[in-house]
Every structure is written in C-alpha cells, then in structure tokens.
Amino acid sequence: MKRLRRLLAIAMVLALSLGILPIAEAVESTSDQTYSHIDYVNPYIGTAYDAAIHSWGQSDYGGTVPSVAPPFGMTKWTPQTRRNSIGTAAYRYDDQYITGFQATHQPAIWMGDFGYLTIMPGVDSVKTSTNDRRLSFTHEDETVSPYYYSVDMDAGSDRTIIGEMTATSRTGVLRFTYPENDMANIYVEMTRSGVEGSVVIDPEKGEIYGYNPDRMDSHLGGVSLPNFKGYYVIQFSKPFQTSGVTQDGALKEGVNEITGNNVGAYVTFDTAENEMVEVRVASSFISFDQARDNLKREQYNGNTQLTFDEVKQSVKDTWEEKLDVIDIEGASDEDMHIFYTGMYHSLQYPVEFSEYGRYYSAYDDSIHVGDSYTSFSLWDTFRAQNSMLTLVAPERVPGMINSLINAYHEGGYMPKWPNPSYTNIMIGTPADSVVAEAVNKGLIDGVDLEEAYEAVLKDGMVPPENDTTTWWGDRQTGVPYEARAGLTYYMELGYVPADKTAEAGSNTLEGAYEDWCIAQVAKALGKQDDYEYFIQRSQNYKNMFNPETNLLEARNYNGEFAGGGSGWTEGKQMNYAYCVLQDVTGLMNLMGDNFNSILDNYFATGQNFHSNEPSHHYAYLYDYSGKPSETQRLVRQIADEHYANDPAAGMTGNSDCGQMSSWYLFTAMGFYPVNPASGEYMIGSPFFDKVTIHTGDKDFEIIAHNNSEENMYIQSATLNGEALDIPVLTHEQIVNGGKIEFEMGSAPSDWGSDYRDEALPTYKDTKTPDLPDSWTEEQPEEPEESDNLALTAECTSDAKWTSADIGGSPDKINDGNIQTGFLSDGMPLPAYFTLTWEEPQSFDSMWLYANYNKQQAPYSWDIEVSENGVDNWQTVGTVEDAKWETSQESREGKEFTFDRVENVKGFRIKVNKAYGDWGHYTIHEIEIYDSANRKPTISTGFYKNSVSDINHTIALSSGEMIANATLESGSELQGDVVLAAVLYKDGRMVDTSLEKFALSGNQMNLSISFEVPEGDLTHYEARLMLLDAKNSAPMTKCSSIR
C-alpha cells in the first residue's frame, strides 16, 4: 500500500495542475532553478479544517494563520476571513471572503486575542459590518509568505482592490491599490462590540491613533489590568478627502475623536485607476509615543523612511538568516516544504513583548525596564519547540528565561500560558523545564541563577491559594492562579488525589518531572540537600503504579486507585502511561517485560494520539528498552501519517505554537528530546541524506548513507569517526560541531539494542528546602461554616458513572464545588441520587446545578425523603420539564421548594428524564437548605476580586432588562451588598451594571436594570451576582436569587 503522504503529494499535484489548490510559493526543483529555504515555506499548512482528518471538531485543526512578521514578532499581520475569538482563528483556508487585515496577538486557536486591530479597504461607501465590507477572493489571487502577503479582492462591477502587507516586529506596512473611485476608503476597527476603546483622527497629520484594551482571556486568569491597552498609530500616504469616527457601526462624519464601546474610524480618498495608498501602522503596549518610536526605529534608516519593498526585503532577510541555520540534502520537494514550513511555525513563539528596553508587565500592570516575551505555550512547547529554539535561536533563550523570572517577581509565579497575563490553561509549572533546560545547556548569559532557582522553588513548594478547596477544572473561572494544582496533597501523599483535584494523574506525573527540573537548577548552584529532596520527589510517579494492571493510575485521597479513566489532561490513561520523562528506566523497572508488550499493543491497536502532545515521545521509548529499530520504524510511520504539504492534512492537530512542527523537525533530522531539560536527544531514523546544523561558527553534520524510504533502519553509526553504539546524542556534541554518520538498511538491526540508561538514585531522610519567610507568612483563611445541609451528608447513586475533568462520581454532587459533579455512563434511567445523614435533618428547599451546554441536564425528577434514610421513601415534590436557560458551557443553578420536612435522615432525587445529546447527563451539585435557619455568608479568598461562577443565569431578550433578587435569611440581614448584572459574550465579560444596597430585616427584594444589545443573542449570557460591598467577594450560594 502506498504511504499516506505520497498519496497526498499526488493529490496536491493534481489539484495544482487543475488550478484547484494553489500552494504558496510552490516550487518544483529543476536543474536551472535555485531556491532559498524561505521559498519552501507554505503558510497555508495548518489553516484548513477537514472533518475526515480533524475528528475532534471544528477548532481542532492546525489553527494557524498565514501571518506576516519576523521571527518572534510582537504583532503579526494576517488576512482576516472571519472574526477571531477563543476557538476561532482569523483566517481559514476554505473561506471565500476577506473581511479585514488584522494586527493580531492571538497565539493559538484555543487562546484569545488581545489589543488587536483590523483595517479594511473599500469603495463606493464606507462599510463597517463584516458582512457588508467583505470582498470575495480566490487562492489563485493570493501570495503568502512569512514576509509578504497580497490578495486581489473582487470589489464588484469588474473592479479589483489589491491588498498587500509586510511587517516588522512592532509595525506593519499595508498597501492598497484601488480602481478609479471618488469614495475609495479605509475603515479602521479599533474595538468590537462590548469593548470600550478610543480613536482620534488628525487630518492635518494624515494620522489616526487609538487603543484597544480587550483581553479575550481575561476571565481565565483573574488578574485586573486597568492600564492594559494595545496602542496604535496609523499614518496614511494620501491626504483624506473626508473622515469620521464610528460607533456601533454608525458613521459620524467630521467627528475626529470618540471614546466608547465598539468604536472605529474611517478615511476616504478620490482615487485614480490603480492608485496606491500606503498605510503605516505602529503598535505598542506602553503608549502612543512608544508606538511612534517603534515606527521610527523599524521603518526608518536615520530620517529616511524605508519603502514598502525595503521593509519587505528586510523581513525576508531576517527569515532567511534563521531558516538557513539548517540545511538539508536529499529531500523531496514535498519534504522541503514540510520541513521549512515547520521551522516557520516553530520560530514564531514566544513573542517579543518588550519595546526597546522597556515593557508593560501584564502581571503588575506597570512599566518596567528590561526584556519581555509572552505567548509561551509552555505545556505544549517544553517538550520539543523550546529545545528547537536552543539549537536555532540560542541567542533568544536567556531573554526568555529572564522574562519568566520577571513574571515571577511581578505576579508571584512564573506563568504556564501567558497571554499576555496569567491564564489557568493546561496544568503544572512547565516553565521549570524551560529554565532547567537553559541551565543544563549553558544558555544563561545574563540570567541570575539564584533568582531562577527562587522562581522554580516556589513552583515546587508553595501551593496556589485555596488549593484544597478548589477543584481546578479546565479553564475554571473565578479562581486564583493555578500554579501546581493539588500541590498541597502532592506534598502530603506523594500524589495528587483524583477525588480532590482535577486531572490528578497528569498533575502527579508532570509534577514529578518538574521536581526533577527543579533539582537540576539546585545542582547547578551546589544546593545538594535541595537536589536530593527534589530527585527523591521526582520519583512520586511510582506511587501511581498499579501492579495489577502494570500501568500508572490516579489514586484517590484514601489511597485507592481511581480507575484508568480518571485524572487525565487531554488524553486517556495510555497517553500518560509512559509519561515519566525523567526516569524511563525507573518505569521500566516497575513494568518489567510489560514495558515493551504494552507499548507494542498501544501502537498496534491505534491508540497513539499524535495530534496532541502528551505522547509525542512514545515512539522513542524503544531506544531505552532494547528495541531502537522499532523507534526507527515508528517515527517514519507517524511522520507519514501526520505531516504533508497540504492546508489540512499538513497538520492533524493544533499547531500549539510550533510544538507539532518541532516534533517533525527533530524527527526528520534523526533525533528527539525525550527529556528536554536533560540536554540529551534520543536517536530515531534520519529522513534525509544529509542535514547540516550551523551553530555559531561550527557545523554539525548528520549523514545517512544508503538512505531511502525502505532503508529506514540504522545498521551502524559513528560520531566524529568513532563508533557510536548507543541511541543517544547530546546537545553539547551538536553545538561543538562534528559529524554523525549512519549506515542505513532495509532490515532491523541490533544497533543500539544494548543501551540501558540508569534509573534515578533514591535518597533517604531528605531535608525539606528552606523557604523565604514571605512565602509562608500569609495563611489561607478557614472557610466559614455553611448552612448547606448536603455538605454533611453521604451521597450514593445506583447510576453508572464515568470519569472526566468534572470528577464523575456521585460524591462530587455534594462536595461544595459546582465545577465538579456526576457524569453518567450512558443514559440508564430512572436513576437515584441519595443523601443520607447520621443525625435527623429538617429542610424545605433544594438547589440543583447542571451543565446545559450540549443539553446535559436532567429535566424531570421526583424529590423523596425517608425517616431512616433506608426505606419507606415518600415523595414530597415532582419537577417536570425543568427549564434550563443558559446555552453556554457554564453551571446553572435552580432552586426547588417543597413543604418543610422534619427529622429525616434521607433525601433523594429520582431522575426520570434527562437531556443526553452526548450520551450522558450531568449533575454538578445538589444543595439542601432550611429557610428557617438560613443565613447569608461571604466567601473569601477570591483572587484580586475576580468574578465567581457562583451566580444565577438570566434568560435574555434585547433592550433594557430588569433582574430581581430576593435575599432571605432566618436571622437579621446586616451590612452592604452590591447586586451585579454581568453580560458575557462568548464567555467574555463585556458589560457590568452595579447597584449598592444596605441590608436590613430578614428579607429584601433587590432589582437592577441593564442593557442587552439588539440582534442575535446566541453568543450572549448574563449572570446575576451578589457581592459583599466591602471587599467585592461574591456571596455564596446560600442566598436565594430568583
């Protein structure tokens, strides 16, 4: 059977010959043509979605855009074919309309943009909405490259507008060529609906300037940044004929300044046929003056402004310098495109965030002196992309490390996914790996090693705020910065318990690896006691080993194994069963012969999930276990199945800031960093006849003799003329220059099969590291006693359940955390959920929290009680056709009352019907209250006054709405409260209305009015919240809000 990649190549040739699928800068090697590496970059790779390839859903393709910017550029420019958001990229290959040219900072499809800007040309009249201003195009009329983009757009009536872009790190140059038109125009979209910004027009200077303060991810980090703004200065080459500002799409001609929601600006020109208008755009996160300084530094030579083509050539030269670090010989045209496009994707992140010696910090909302980077996708990129940077951009690494250390000083921890501030996305503290790798590879010029150690030490020793009372679910809002979730338990038990913390198995394994990384920094400083402590703790993965299954498995707090389905991040048990990067041999010792047999079955049964990161190193594990020939076979197979010179098939999962591409780059060269911080690479099977890595003034050559598709197996190897019998190459050997040569063959050999790494040493009676006093002074407050009776009950159910991020088991529905819950295994109904107490209870209401997204809520149930909690159950209430209002992925709670029951030990609901679009239903929390003894309480510990998910969702209609809340208590209400109506769009806060009330009596009726925009409300959601007026902390759920 012909291999997948070859089939795709044939399909590509056919598509090109038929004019169906143009590929950017497509080249075909001929004897009289010479191409530079940049000519092989195809920015279309990763921009297309194909349901047959990307089975997880519309957002799980590559998610890349054909952006124009130099390597690590702060502001990238991309054609916009759709409005980007969390889960949506600005450009998708199968779209047919251009709606703008966007300055974007969105690093990945599952992250949001921040401080962005869109510019769009038009004719005849100024059009502001995306549907009105869009212009059709075809890929035949596009040119895409890392340094230049152009497109011919159909302006109607047989007219064309040509758009062109090139960009430096902080500035862009756009060029629009118009037909003859007396209303040629350019529209500047400074902010979108729900975002308050500002724009000013200076007709005399031919300039527009303004700011956009939006951070789409702001709800995921809990950090308030009132000073955050993306500043823009926009200069035009042609005087304006007319100009004006816009708000909510309405034109205000002659008005030169506006501050408010959804604002923009426009300018018009009278153009001759094929007249060109140039637009120069400078961006800054510091100020307008800094933006102008950035423009002067990056688009001028002294006092002479560089031309469009000079800027374009400068950016091209910068890319060529980086791409030329690696030369490959003996590669097909297809492989050349895949390889150098992979370098293009791997050299974009993290991005520069400093501006010529200063930077805005998104951790303390202040301006600092120094260097800064952001958009580190660390959970993904620590595995290989960061290692790639140590080879091809080592000069950048110290600045990146200092940036992480600065974030620690300014915000309290190093970030895990800054965009540009903290976001609780993914798990662990992978910055520890990046720091340790820099230390072990000697890339620490200008880095204060003591400060670096302090930063990683805090990651490993100081749990996040509210660690034991927070579930730490994926993208959970209203919580502090996550750091290492469950670290309190990890230090107590030697593992993170699956019934206390989300993704516990993955947190334990990655925490153990991060401990090893901390040990490396301690060792570099001669801190032997600390080194031994963390080396010993890095073997906590052993606490997860289940000898009955021979696999690593999450455990519950009581020590019992939680089952193979519990506790994993973006994967299953088998995708984590070998995630012991720091001690593969130690894992082999636990598993014995099962190490290879289980791994064999994993690959043979199609369980390898290369579209996500946790198992990227799996094929290389055979290097450790005596079967390197299996590594050699598998790495080529994986590359054939997951990479191609194709917009869709070229990337089978999210790009993840170059990690997916970096796996290919390393693998194609013949080695991969299984333990990235170790400075060692495991050898696979080189794809090409020769690879040369230029490291400074030295070259390292990788030569594969007799190499071909069939000759994938290494027969022998030499390093600098000496026999090499182990499948290991070190970073030091590469950067010192030299040559590794392989003899390849078509049959597996025993080369390298005798290699065995040493297991980690064990240390007894280790000493706990000393910590700075400032880390231990603040102790978390004890939570106030709740009047939710369900918290003291035992919960059981006869329903089958399955594990997931929310917890899954029945005991999650009365744990006081609405982020966790019960997740059914299938739809066996009716099902009982029973609460029992040791002592009799009296009550008259219940709250039920469910998740309506994907229709996963019960909607019909009976409420029953039992005097002894065992039998003689009596029905006290029935709920039919419960109406769940929110359509977003959030928890919604509803109160259900009934006649007061007294002195019973049992309460249960019998679920009769439930929505189950995904084949299951959820119950996130059941609460039981007695109104006679109910009191309002204030929750504490919310990070920087962040908004809690503990609230009530409101059904929406356009226009003015009035929301009412009834506050009840069995005792006197005292103090002041604030009632807040918060409007969200796509999960992002866009508007807030507040009213303050002084409490009195036992019951109060509160009301608040707020505005809801006209039109489609599918993406909107409103929540009603009660806040303590003194400290803005959300009231807990014990207050009745209707």
Sequence and secondary structure as in RCSB ss.txt:
>XXXX:A:sequence
MKRLRRLLAIAMVLALSLGILPIAEAVESTSDQTYSHIDYVNPYIGTAYDAAIHSWGQSDYGGTVPSVAPPFGMT
KWTPQTRRNSIGTAAYRYDDQYITGFQATHQPAIWMGDFGYLTIMPGVDSVKTSTNDRRLSFTHEDETVSPYYYS
VDMDAGSDRTIIGEMTATSRTGVLRFTYPENDMANIYVEMTRSGVEGSVVIDPEKGEIYGYNPDRMDSHLGGVSL
PNFKGYYVIQFSKPFQTSGVTQDGALKEGVNEITGNNVGAYVTFDTAENEMVEVRVASSFISFDQARDNLKREQY
NGNTQLTFDEVKQSVKDTWEEKLDVIDIEGASDEDMHIFYTGMYHSLQYPVEFSEYGRYYSAYDDSIHVGDSYTS
FSLWDTFRAQNSMLTLVAPERVPGMINSLINAYHEGGYMPKWPNPSYTNIMIGTPADSVVAEAVNKGLIDGVDLE
EAYEAVLKDGMVPPENDTTTWWGDRQTGVPYEARAGLTYYMELGYVPADKTAEAGSNTLEGAYEDWCIAQVAKAL
GKQDDYEYFIQRSQNYKNMFNPETNLLEARNYNGEFAGGGSGWTEGKQMNYAYCVLQDVTGLMNLMGDNFNSILD
NYFATGQNFHSNEPSHHYAYLYDYSGKPSETQRLVRQIADEHYANDPAAGMTGNSDCGQMSSWYLFTAMGFYPVN
PASGEYMIGSPFFDKVTIHTGDKDFEIIAHNNSEENMYIQSATLNGEALDIPVLTHEQIVNGGKIEFEMGSAPSD
WGSDYRDEALPTYKDTKTPDLPDSWTEEQPEEPEESDNLALTAECTSDAKWTSADIGGSPDKINDGNIQTGFLSD
GMPLPAYFTLTWEEPQSFDSMWLYANYNKQQAPYSWDIEVSENGVDNWQTVGTVEDAKWETSQESREGKEFTFDR
VENVKGFRIKVNKAYGDWGHYTIHEIEIYDSANRKPTISTGFYKNSVSDINHTIALSSGEMIANATLESGSELQG
DVVLAAVLYKDGRMVDTSLEKFALSGNQMNLSISFEVPEGDLTHYEARLMLLDAKNSAPMTKCSSIR
>XXXX:A:secstr
   HHHHHHHHHHHHHHTTS   TT     TT    GGGG  TTTT    TTT TT TT S      B  TT SS
EEEEESS  BTTB S  TT  EE EEEEE   STTS  BS EEEEEESSS   SHHHH EE  GGGEEE SS EE
EEEEEETTEEEEEEEEE SSEEEEEEEE SEEEEEEEEE   TT EEEEEEETTTTEEEEEE  BTTGGGT    
TT  EEEEEEESS  SEEEEEETTEEEET  EEEEESEEEEEEEEE TTEEEEEEEEEESS HHHHHHHHHHHHE
ETTEE  HHHHHHHHHHHHHHHHTTEEEES  HHHHHHHHHHHHHHTS SEE B SSEEEETTTTEEEES  EE 
  HHHHTTTHHHHHHHH GGGHHHHHHHHHHHHHHHSS  SS SSS    SSS THHHHHHHHHHTT  TT  HH
HHHHHHHHHHH   TTGGG    TT  SS   SSTTHHHHHHHSS  TTTSTTHHHHHHHHHHHHHHHHHHHHHT
T HHHHHHHHHHTTGGGGGEETTTTEE  B TTS B  TTSS SSS HHHHTT  TT HHHHHHHHTTHHHHHHH
HHHHTT   TTSSTTTTGGGGGGTTT HHHHHHHHHHHHHHH  SSTTTT SS  TTTHHHHHHHHHHHTEE SS
GGGTEEEE    SSEEEEEETTEEEEEEEET  SS  EEEEEEETTEE  SSEEEHHHHHT EEEEEEEESS   
TTTT         SS       HHHHS           GGGGSEEEESS B   TTEESGGGGGSS TTSEEEBS
S   SEEEEEEEEEEEEEEEEEEEEETTTT  EEEEEEEEESSSSS  EEEEEE S      SSSEEEEEEEEEE
EEEEEEEEEEEEEE  TTS  EE EEEEE GGG    B    GGG   S SEEE   SEEEEEEEEEE SS   S
EEEEEEEEEETTEEEEEEEEEEE  SSEEEEEEEEEE SS  TTEEEEEEEEETTT  BB TTS   
